[in-house]
Amino acid sequence: MKELLGFNAAIVAASLFLATSASAFDPVSAAGVFARLAAAPELSNPSVSLIDVSTGAVVFESNAYSQRRPASTMKLLSAAATLKYLDPQKVFATSVSLGPIPDSLVINGDFDPWISMDNRVAVKMHRTSFPRLAFNSLSAAKKNSGGSVKKLKIYYNDLYSNEVATFKAFYRKRGVAATFVKVTEEKALTIAGEQVVYSISPSVKEIMDYFLTWSDNLLAERMARLAAKSSGNEFNDNGVAIAFATLLIEMGIDPSKIIVKDASGISKENKVTANVMAQLLYKIHSDPVLAKLIDGLPVGGETGTLRRRYVETAPDAVGLVKAKTGTLTGTVSLAGYVQSGDREYAFVVIADKIKRTNAASDRARKTLDRYLAKIAAPLMAPIIDTATAVTDLQTP
């Protein structure tokens, strides 16, 4: 009897796992909603693509092959390249040491993208600040020289050009003339004396999550360049463009219709198609490495640049949309995933022909959110016939 009860209980428990929930919006219904979205006057003839990620089938498209300004949805390519070409666990370290001669310092950099040039931002976001590096290194040099320094010789490697310029300006403002000498990492390690400042960044994955969640332009640019460099390309915008194209080709996506001028989406000369971006989202969803990108996407009504959206406009969709936002004058875009019961869709909407006013942008965002909410639905728990389950358990 006990064995039979245990057997039937196991069947009931297994049914909880295996039963599937009902679909809120099948592809035909979802296509109908997106057809109305594409025709909404507030979006001014947008470029749209919708893919069922469970099958890869294109559910709906409108102007999907038209080249449009992506705004910050370009950061999806930056994030994909980051995960593809950089170790997600890698961290960036920067050290400042006393130099080999009096009144000298050695800065062994790592092109750390996490160092903030603004001390207030750094404190708020728990980041290393450039002023901290500059101030502490100058204090150490003065202490080593008996309290006063008029000239400094700085040996350095792997710093961004603007960081070198800012170091010079920082020292000059304090009456110190600094000469910077670029050396190799090996040379820097050889001549470095006592370490006086050390900074280490979060992991590549954490930095990527941050620039996606909060749409940080500088971080996206720097991470994309680091990814380009790691993939064997130049450490500049041209290298980024080649890395992006290579990434898409390796994923089986034709990159010929995209134009990459920067990695953040700021440039209005950037061009993508909704079809390319939707195919990218589909490939990301099914790739074990690239799928980690989804963790960093803002969640509607909850996190990042989507934290204030959906709350009033479409409260039923809160928590069901994970997507990268994009805003430029005359452009509102959104690209990501929407949960629709037991289905999930990848979507891209680029409305880059709206009026160049804040009011028009606000109307476009609210319209887009309302239509997405029409197909958004939580994954429902399976319904169990408790009466049948109890009868089964009681059957001898």
Buried (B, 14 or more C-beta within 10 A) or exposed (E): EEEEBEEBEEEBEEEEEEEEBEBBBBBEBBBBBBEEBBEBEBBBBBBBBBBBBEEEEBBBBBBBEBBBBBBBBBBBBBBBBBBBBBEBEBBBEBBBBBBEEEBBBBBBBBBBBBBBBEBEEBEEBEBBBBBBBBBBBBEBBBEBBEEEBEEBBBBBBBBBEEBBEBBBEBBEEEEBEBEBEEBEEEBBBEBBBEEBBBBEBBBBBBBBBBBBBBBBBBBBBBBBBBBBBBBEBBBEBEBBBBBBBBBBEEBEBEBEBBBBBBBBBBBBEBBBBBBBBBBBBBBBBEBEEBEBBBEBBBBBBBBBBBBEBBBEBBEEBBBBBBBBBBBBEBBBBBBBBBBBBBBBBBBBBBBBBBBEEEEBBEBBBBBBBBBBBBBBBBBEEEEEEEEEBEEBBEEE
